[in-house]
């Protein structure tokens, strides 16, 4: 289980992950657990993230990547071509990501990031949760800039 800070509440939890609402910075946080990983279970978590995005109206998301030994191609493809367009339509515009530590997972993750860059998705790869939160707090939606 991930530690919740003051002002946090759980939006969704299952054996695979926790989605928390961080009221202080108005962002959603996804923390994957060390549990048996299956594509359909991971998709359920990300579908629930869409529900939380729509309900809160917050477009910022902090995601600690799943602790799997390799970044699965099926998940990678589903995230980019199915989930991400729907997340953007639901209002997600800013992602802080804590990458996997495993070398092989990191290589697949690097390819995923290059595709995010090509799609002009605003994201930050952070070394720590604190760094990710600082970056998220500095981000302003385009509508806030005008």
C-alpha positions as CSV (number, residue, x, y, z in Angstrom):
1,X,0.0,0.0,0.0
2,X,1.3,3.5,-0.7
3,X,1.5,6.0,2.1
4,X,-1.2,8.6,1.9
5,X,-0.4,12.2,2.8
6,X,-2.7,14.6,4.5
7,X,-5.3,15.7,2.0
8,X,-5.1,12.4,0.1
9,X,-8.0,10.0,-0.4
10,X,-8.2,6.7,-2.3
11,X,-10.1,7.0,-5.5
12,X,-9.6,3.3,-6.5
13,X,-7.7,0.3,-5.2
14,X,-7.3,-3.3,-6.2
15,X,-4.6,-6.0,-5.6
16,X,-2.5,-4.4,-8.5
17,X,-2.6,-0.7,-7.8
18,X,-3.9,2.3,-5.8
19,X,-5.2,5.5,-7.3
20,X,-5.1,8.4,-4.8
21,X,-6.5,11.9,-5.1
22,X,-3.9,14.4,-3.9
23,X,-6.1,17.4,-3.0
24,X,-3.1,19.6,-2.1
25,X,-1.7,19.7,-5.6
26,X,-4.9,18.7,-7.4
27,X,-3.4,15.7,-9.1
28,X,-4.0,11.9,-9.2
29,X,-1.4,9.5,-8.2
30,X,-1.1,5.9,-9.4
31,X,1.1,3.5,-7.5
32,X,1.5,0.0,-8.7
33,X,2.0,-2.8,-6.1
34,X,4.3,-5.7,-6.3
35,X,1.7,-8.2,-7.3
36,X,1.0,-10.7,-10.1
37,X,0.6,-8.5,-13.2
38,X,-1.9,-9.2,-16.0
39,X,-2.8,-7.0,-18.9
40,X,-6.5,-7.0,-18.2
41,X,-6.0,-6.1,-14.5
42,X,-3.6,-3.2,-15.6
43,X,-6.2,-2.0,-18.1
44,X,-8.8,-2.0,-15.3
45,X,-6.6,0.3,-13.2
46,X,-6.1,2.7,-16.1
47,X,-9.8,2.7,-16.9
48,X,-10.5,3.6,-13.3
49,X,-8.0,6.4,-13.7
50,X,-10.1,7.8,-16.5
51,X,-13.1,7.7,-14.1
52,X,-11.2,9.6,-11.5
53,X,-10.0,12.2,-14.1
54,X,-13.5,12.9,-15.2
55,X,-14.8,13.1,-11.6
56,X,-12.1,15.4,-10.2
57,X,-11.5,17.5,-13.3
58,X,-7.8,17.4,-12.5
59,X,-5.6,17.0,-15.5
60,X,-2.3,16.2,-13.7
61,X,-1.3,12.6,-13.0
62,X,1.7,11.1,-11.1
63,X,2.4,7.5,-12.1
64,X,4.9,5.2,-10.5
65,X,5.5,2.6,-13.2
66,X,4.6,-1.0,-12.5
67,X,7.5,-3.1,-11.1
68,X,7.6,-5.6,-13.9
69,X,10.8,-7.1,-15.5
70,X,10.0,-5.9,-19.0
71,X,7.7,-3.2,-20.4
72,X,5.1,-5.5,-22.1
73,X,4.4,-4.6,-25.7
74,X,0.7,-5.3,-25.4
75,X,0.4,-2.8,-22.6
76,X,2.6,-0.3,-24.3
77,X,0.5,-0.4,-27.5
78,X,-2.8,-0.3,-25.6
79,X,-1.6,2.8,-23.5
80,X,-0.5,4.7,-26.6
81,X,-3.2,4.0,-29.1
82,X,-6.3,3.3,-26.9
83,X,-5.9,4.7,-23.4
84,X,-3.9,7.9,-24.0
85,X,-6.3,9.5,-26.5
86,X,-9.2,8.8,-24.1
87,X,-7.2,10.2,-21.2
88,X,-6.6,13.4,-23.1
89,X,-10.3,13.6,-24.0
90,X,-11.0,13.1,-20.3
91,X,-8.8,16.1,-19.5
92,X,-5.4,14.6,-18.7
93,X,-2.7,17.0,-20.0
94,X,0.3,16.5,-17.7
95,X,2.0,13.4,-16.5
96,X,4.9,13.0,-14.0
97,X,6.3,9.5,-14.3
98,X,8.6,7.5,-11.9
99,X,10.3,5.0,-14.2
100,X,10.9,1.3,-13.6
101,X,14.3,0.5,-12.0
102,X,14.8,-2.8,-13.9
103,X,17.2,-2.4,-16.9
104,X,15.1,-4.4,-19.3
105,X,11.9,-2.6,-18.3
106,X,13.7,0.7,-18.5
107,X,14.7,0.0,-22.2
108,X,11.1,-0.7,-23.2
109,X,10.0,2.3,-21.2
110,X,12.5,4.6,-23.1
111,X,10.8,3.6,-26.4
112,X,7.4,4.4,-24.8
113,X,8.7,7.8,-23.8
114,X,10.0,8.6,-27.3
115,X,6.5,7.9,-28.6
116,X,5.0,10.2,-26.0
117,X,7.3,12.9,-27.1
118,X,6.3,12.4,-30.8
119,X,2.6,12.8,-29.7
120,X,3.6,16.1,-27.9
121,X,2.4,14.8,-24.5
122,X,3.6,17.0,-21.6
123,X,5.5,14.8,-19.2
124,X,8.4,14.6,-16.8
125,X,10.5,11.6,-15.9
126,X,11.3,12.1,-12.2
127,X,14.0,10.5,-10.0
128,X,11.8,10.8,-6.9
129,X,8.3,11.4,-5.8
130,X,9.3,14.7,-4.4
131,X,10.8,15.8,-7.7
132,X,7.7,14.7,-9.6
133,X,5.4,16.7,-7.2
134,X,7.5,19.8,-7.6
135,X,7.3,19.5,-11.4
136,X,3.5,18.9,-11.3
137,X,3.0,21.9,-9.1
138,X,4.9,24.1,-11.6
139,X,2.7,23.1,-14.5
140,X,-0.1,25.3,-15.7
141,X,-2.7,24.3,-18.2
142,X,-2.6,26.3,-21.5
143,X,-6.0,27.8,-20.5
144,X,-4.4,29.2,-17.3
145,X,-1.6,30.9,-19.3
146,X,-3.9,33.1,-21.4
